[in-house]
Amino acid sequence: MKFGKVEHPGNIDFTMPADLPENKILLQKKGFKGKPNIYVGSPSWNRADLKNFYPKGTRDELTYYASRFNCIEMNATFYSNFTPHIIEGWHNRTPADFRFFPKVHQSVSHFKKLYDAKAVTDLYLDGIAHLQEKLGMLFLQLPDNFSPAHFQTLKNYLKDWPSGFPLAIELRHSGWFDGSWNTEPLHEVLENHNITQLITDTPGRRDVLHMRLSTANTFVRFNSINAEADYARLNDWVKRLKVWVDNGLENIYFFVHQDLEKPMPLLSGYFIKKLNEELGTNLKIPIIQSTNTQMELF
């Protein structure tokens, strides 16, 4: 994830923003008491991205990846509308408990910018529906210049979003977060239509780490800095998620991004281990197998 990337992340204050009182109110209204569903994964299963992750001779990368992780964030669907045959193949090559979290195609978000976008949305959804029960949640990433001036367009688009397709929305323009615009109408629309506001944790844009929940789900895109500080940041996330779970959070969707993908499974494994310890869950910790060795992460 290049969004929010900086040359010297060591100069960034990575203190997590305080929780918001609105979150407790929302979770007590919409959430439940119990252990949450937790999905932690990578943005890609491509061998070129996950360096040294696959054993030598691995032919089916998705099948192997799905034996180690329980989900995938799919950025590829932003660039291509895949055929039903290909999408059904993804479905059939993964375990029953595996989930896909595809990005909505750019024709919807960046070309149409949600305006008069029904036809391209329907085309995208007609294909992605072939994931069937393995569709976790779609996410709609809006361009950096999609500002609060486009709120009515966003409102109209979400009003017609089909309820059978769980959706998260990633807003990037600073105007949504800097206090220059009253965000309460946005939160009202998201809550009323059960749309999850995605949280992005990236070095150069600390404003998009907004901490405002709109559903009993949290969808987090975590951008690593490839440094020891990543572990402290993940510890902070475990503590925050524990608070939300205690208040009723139902689903945790967490995806680790980094330029040096080789350590990605290590960060994800660390995060899963800490969640298991803190929440009393039993999520599978991935095993990393390189061309020479196989080792448990911890």
N, C-alpha and C positions, 0 to 999 in steps of 0.2 A: 504494500500500500504506500504510494508516494505521497498521498495527501497528508499534509502536516509534517513532512520530513524536514529536518534541519541539519545543518552541517555539524553543529556542536551540541548534541543533546545533553551533555553534562552540565550545561548552563541553565537547563530548564528546571523549574520548580515543579516536581511531580506530585506535590501534595494533592490528595484526592479531595475534591470539594465536599463540603458538608452535605449530609442527607437533608432532604426537604420534608417539612411536615405534611405536605400534600400527598407524599408517597404512602405514609402510614394510613391516611384516611382512605385513599384509593384502594390499597391492598386489603384493608379490613372490610371494604364494601364488595370488592370483586374477587378477592383471593380465597384461599382455603388453608386449612391447617393440616400439614402432613409433609412428607418428603417431596421435594420438587423433582420434576424431570430435568435432567442435566445433559446437555449436549455440548461437547468441546471438540473442536477440530481445526482443520486447515482450510485456506481458501482454494486449494487445488490439490489434486492427486497426481499431477504431472511429475514424471521422474526428473525433468529438468529443474523443477522448483524444489522438490524434496530430495536434495542431494544426499547420497549415501543412506537413504532410508530403505530402499528396496534391495533384497538379496540379489546377487548375481543370477541372471537367467530368468528373473520375473517377467512374465509376458503380459499378464493381466494386472495392471497397476491398480485399477479400481477395486478388484476383488481382494488384493492383498491389503490395500489401504483400509478397506472396510472390515478386515479382520483385526485391525489395530485400533480404529477409531469408530465412534458411533454416528458420525455426521460429517458433512462436507459443506462448506460455503462455496457456491459455484459462481465465480465471476465470468466463466466462459459464456453463460447464457445472456450476458450483457451485450456480447458481440455477435452472437449467432442465434438464430431460431433453429434449433435442432429438429430433425424429423421425429415423428412418433416412434419409428423403429429404433432409433438411437436411444431415445429416452426410455423406452421399454427395456432396452438392453441394460441401461443403468439400474433400473428397478430390479431386474432379474438376477443381476450379478452381486447383489448386496443382501446381507442378512435381514430378517424380518424386523429387527429393532433399529435398523439404520435409517437415518433421515437426511434429506437433501434440503439446502437452504439457498435457492437460486436467486441471482440478481435479475431484476426485471430488465428487459431488453432496452437498449439505448434509443430505439425508435420511439418509445413511450416517454422516457425521461428527458432525453437530451435533444432529440430531433423535434418532437412535437411539444415537449415541455408541458405535457398533460393536456394541452388544448386540442380539442377535436381528436382525441386519441383512442376512441372506442375501437375502431377497426384494428389498429396495431396491437392494442391490449388483448382483444379477443384472439387474434392470431397467436400471440405469445401464450396465452392461457390454454388455448386448445391443444398446444403441444405439451406444455408442462404438466397438464392434467394427467398425462400418462405415467407420472410418478406415483399416482394413486395414493395409497395410505402412507407412502414413504416421503411425501411432501411435508417437510417440517413447517417452514415459513418462508415466503418470498420477501425480498427486500427491495425497496424502490429508492435508489440513490439519485437525488436530484442534483443538478449541476450547481457549481459554486455561485453562479449569477442568478439562481432562482431565489429571489428575495421575498420578504413579506409583501411586497407590492403585488405578488402573484397569489396571494392568499385565496382570493375568490376562485381562481382556477383550481387550486389545490382542493378547496372545499367541494367544488362541483365534481371533481374527479373522484374523490373519496366517497362521496355520496352514492355514486353508482358502482363502487367496487363490489364484486360478488363476494358474499359472506363465506362461501365455501373455500376461499383461498386466503389463509391467514397471511397478513401483511405487516411488515415493518417499514418505516420510512426514515431515510437518512437525510437530514437537512444540513446544508453546509454553509450557506451565506451567513455572515456574521450578524446580520440584522435580526435573525431569529433568536439570538442569544445575548446581545449587548445591552438590552434594556431600552433600546430606542423604539420598540414596538410592543404593544400590549399583547403578550402571548396567550392570555386566557382563552380567547376565541379558538386558537389553534388547539389547545389542550382539550377544550370542550368537543371539538370535532373529532379528535383522535379517540377520546374516551367513548363518545357516542357511537362511533363506527367500529370500535374494538380494534383500532390500529395501533401497533406498538411503535413508540418513538425510539429509534435506534440510538445507541450511545457509542460514540467513537472516542477511543483513548489514544491520542496521537501527540507526539511531542510539540509540534509547532502550532497547534490549534487547541489550546486548553479550554477554549470556550465551548467546543462541541462535546466536552465531557460534562454535560449539562445536568445529569442526575435526575431528571424529571421522568417518572414513569407515567404511562398512559393506559396500561393494561396490567394484568397479573403476570406478564412475561417481561423478561429483559433480554435484549439482543445487543451484544457488545462486540465491537470490532477493536481488537487490541493490537496496536502497532508497536512492536518491539524496537528497542534501540540497540540490541545486540550487546548488552552490557549487564553487569551484575545488578544494576538498579532495576532491571526487569523483574527480578524475583521479589523485591520489596513492593513493587507496584502490584504484582499478582497477589501478594499477601494482603495488601489493602483491599483488593477486590474480594477476596475471600471473606474478610471481615464485613464489608458492606453487604455482600450477598447474604451472609448469615442474618443480618438485621432484617433484610427484606423477606427472607424465608420465614423468619419468626413472625413477621407481620402478615404473611399469607402469599408470598410469591410462589407461583405454580411452576414456571418453566424458566430455565436458564439456558440461553444460547450464547456461546462464547467462542470466538474465533481469533486465533493468534496469527498475525501477519508479521513478517520480517524479511529484510532484503537477503540476509544470510539464512536460507531456509534449513540448512543442515541442523542447527540446534532446535528448530521449531518443535519437533516431538519431545525434546527434553523439557522445554518450557511448558508445553501442554501437559506432559506427564506430571511435572511438579505441581501444576495448578490442580489437576485432578486429584492428586494425592492429598493436597491441603484441603480441598473441598470434602473429600471422604472423611478426613479427620474431624473437620469442623461441623459438618452436617450429618455425620453418621450414615453416609451413603456408601454404596459399594460399586462405584463406577469403575469399569475396567481401566487399568493403567497400561498404556501401550508398551509393547516390547520393541526395542530398536534392534534391527538385524542388519549389519553392514555386510560387505562382501567377505569379511574375515571373521567377525565375531557376532555373537548374540548376547545381549545383556539386559537385565532388568534395569529400569531407570533408577530405582531406589530400593 
